[in-house]
Amino acid sequence: MALNSATENSMATVPVDDSMPTDGTGVIKLDPWLGPFKKDLQTRFAKTKDWINKLDEHEGGLEKFSRGYEKYGFVIADNGDIDYREWAPNALTAHLFGDFNNWSRESHPMKKNPYGVWEIHIPAVGGKAAIPHGSKVKITMECPSGEVIDRIPAWIQRVTQDLDVSPVYDAVFWNPPKKFVFKNQRPPKPRSARVYEAHVGISTPEHRVGTYKEFTTDTLPRIHKLGYNVLQLMAIQEHAYYASFGYQVTSFFAVSSRYGTPEDLKELIDTAHGLGITVLLDIVHSHACKNVLDGLNMFDGSDHCYFHEGARGRHELWDSRLFNYGSHEVLRFLLSNLRFYMEQFNFDGFRFDGVTSILYSHHGIGTGFSGGYHEYFGDNVDEEGLIYLMLANEMLHQLYPDCITIAEDVSGMPALCLKLALGGVGFDYRLAMAIPDMWIKILKEKKDEDWDMAGICWTLTNRRDGEKTIAYAESHDQALVGDKSILMWLCDKELYTHMSKVTDYTPVIDRGISLHKMIRMLTHSLGGEGYLNFEGNEFGHPEWLDFPRAGNNNSFHYARRQFNLIDDDLLRYQWLNDFDAAMQHLEETYGWLSSPQAYISLKHEVDKVIVFERAGLLWIFNFHPTNSYTDYRVGVEQAGTYKTVLNSDREEFGGWKRIDESVKFYTTNFRWNERSNFLQVYTPCRTVIVLGLE
């Protein structure tokens, strides 16, 4: 971990340890099991450097290459002149048309250069742009077959949809007279990443789509009060189908108009920065919507413009198109897309969706990963996709040293989160996707008395040394229709009848609230170097998530987050919300996420007790359904006097006040459970106690 942390995340630098090789095989020093794949590591490293050298020679380097949005699409000069460029090599002719020329298909012809790029220069009229702000535009092209096709510009920065007219999006020329000016600096890169994952559209209790402005005024203060320091925004890139959760992108440079204007989103990000919150974009570069009329599919009439041709260019499960990462212009498009959101919107980094699909030629379809290293190399790997991810991390971390990149990868590919100079792929974090699967499996299949303490600890700590992981107890996918959230699995129908404080505190609700707190705290403290929560899950949001669609009569009933539940003093959801806040603020104080992995001294299968130390704190979890233990002896390395810094049994967290927090705990110099000292505590059933030195 230390070597990786100290090394620069760039292929232009060398590892801090002079003995480390500089050919991409430094990762072998960290993990000797990679030795047999030395040639693969050297090859991918060399090919990535070849791309960098090629771009240095022909494009002015990655820095200039990734500013494609300053050359492609609509570029507006200070004097009002407009230049419009589009890559469409298959087209024979191209014309720009729209409201500005009464939709004349002939009046504004474009010229094609030798590289398949069409362009047109439109002089200003009277010192103003000839295309009015907010007017609709399109490009029309003639194909070799003689077919004439109309398309939305690929680099367009604003598209809108009027469902009363058509589900197809319209491209809008966006040139507001008043430009947004950011007021706040980006926050420093957080020492510990406590991530709040949110979807703007569902961030309202009302039966409609929420807005950027509402999120800014209503949701951001909640996130800040809870103590999260990173906001991860989903479904921002424009997507034609709302129910796709944002994962069927049609216009990559346009932020979703469902929620408001680009300026509204900029205000949201600027406000978050003012609160000290880092903002990440959930970026979808693993595939694209197959829409033709308002997407990239068949853009210039060919099957292979932005995507691979034929079956290789189609994802059979997602029913979408797959990018050709080996194409010069596709790389320009994708790298510039990242740069665009960093520069124009002041995002602080990205969560890369569907990384498994990018990394492998099989895209993870019908493939189980056993952990055998042979699965991560050879013909299974899509080398072009892997190189794209390395180039993306190279560009982002070189230009924005505090940038955060997170990989959503289910495969566990080695070196994914190691620095580029060592031969890694360069991500800062990977998502611990096995953890939420484990919790749901336990809740579905096991009785409380059958929970496997050792198995739980193994899953929570089974991560690659030196590669940072973001843990989470439940994913947004598990909230989707057909599954349930953790609290829904725990309490089921009693959520509808017994979450009011004026009703009986039934055994079902008591169990649900107790285990909800323990599951999240154990995941937070033991599961990784970062923590993620999907909005609403912090307080055990009831029911599931289901976007408006034909199958539910286009209802918004389940496509909303009912934050009103925690504003009601008579509801028990407040207890969970307050515990989550206490957990985040305690991490801010002690910083366990940025500390070395915990030392687990006890996994007692009969007592159902887990004990571990991390960041100078001592955690004691008692998962037993009924047994409480007095004078329970636990090992601890650091001698001294300990006090309770947090316990889940406090009354304000829905507990029974069985723990006296005024009690001090004194260590005894006697080795216990492989620790140098021990102390004795009272640990009630279904509670977690966190002790810290006075």
Salt bridges, closest charged atoms under 4 A:
ASP31 OD2 - ARG464 NH2 2.49
GLU57 OE2 - HIS58 NE2 3.81
GLU59 OE2 - HIS328 NE2 2.85
GLU59 OE2 - ARG332 NH2 2.85
GLU63 OE2 - ARG67 NE 2.89
GLU63 OE2 - ARG339 NH2 2.91
GLU70 OE1 - ARG67 NH1 2.84
ASP81 OD2 - HIS121 NE2 3.58
ASP83 OD1 - HIS121 ND1 2.86
GLU106 OE1 - HIS95 NE2 3.77
GLU119 OE1 - ARG85 NE 3.16
ASP150 OD2 - ARG105 NH2 2.64
ASP170 OD2 - LYS136 NZ 3.31
GLU197 OE2 - HIS476 ND1 2.81
GLU206 OE1 - ARG208 NE 2.77
GLU214 OE2 - ARG208 NH2 2.56
GLU238 OE1 - ARG258 NH1 3.11
ASP264 OD1 - LYS213 NZ 3.73
GLU267 OE1 - LYS213 NZ 2.89
ASP282 OD1 - ARG351 NH1 3.04
ASP303 OD1 - ARG314 NH2 2.77
ASP303 OD1 - ARG321 NH1 2.98
GLU309 OE2 - HIS304 ND1 3.93
ASP319 OD2 - LYS290 NZ 2.97
GLU329 OE1 - ARG332 NE 2.84
GLU343 OE2 - ARG339 NE 3.70
ASP348 OD1 - ARG186 NH1 3.34
ASP348 OD2 - HIS273 NE2 2.65
ASP353 OD1 - ARG351 NH1 2.97
GLU383 OE1 - LYS47 NZ 2.53
GLU384 OE1 - HIS308 NE2 3.94
GLU384 OE1 - ARG312 NH2 3.56
GLU408 OE2 - ARG351 NH2 3.41
ASP409 OD2 - ARG430 NH2 3.75
ASP428 OD1 - LYS189 NZ 3.10
ASP428 OD2 - HIS397 NE2 2.71
GLU445 OE1 - LYS441 NZ 3.09
ASP448 OD2 - ARG511 NE 2.69
ASP448 OD2 - ARG686 NH2 2.51
GLU467 OE1 - ARG430 NH1 2.95
GLU467 OE2 - ARG464 NE 2.79
GLU474 OE2 - ARG520 NH1 3.22
ASP477 OD1 - HIS476 NE2 3.35
ASP492 OD1 - LYS484 NZ 2.93
GLU529 OE2 - ARG463 NE 3.01
GLU543 OE1 - HIS557 NE2 3.99
ASP546 OD1 - ARG549 NE 2.81
ASP567 OD2 - ARG222 NH2 2.73
ASP580 OD1 - ARG520 NE 3.69
GLU587 OE1 - ARG194 NH1 2.59
GLU588 OE1 - ARG194 NH2 2.78
GLU605 OE1 - LYS608 NZ 3.98
ASP607 OD2 - HIS604 NE2 3.51
GLU613 OE2 - ARG675 NE 2.72
GLU637 OE1 - ARG675 NH1 3.48
ASP649 OD2 - ARG658 NE 3.01
GLU651 OE1 - LYS657 NZ 3.68
GLU661 OE2 - ARG650 NE 2.62
GLU674 OE1 - ARG671 NH2 3.92
GLU694 OE2 - LYS664 NZ 2.74
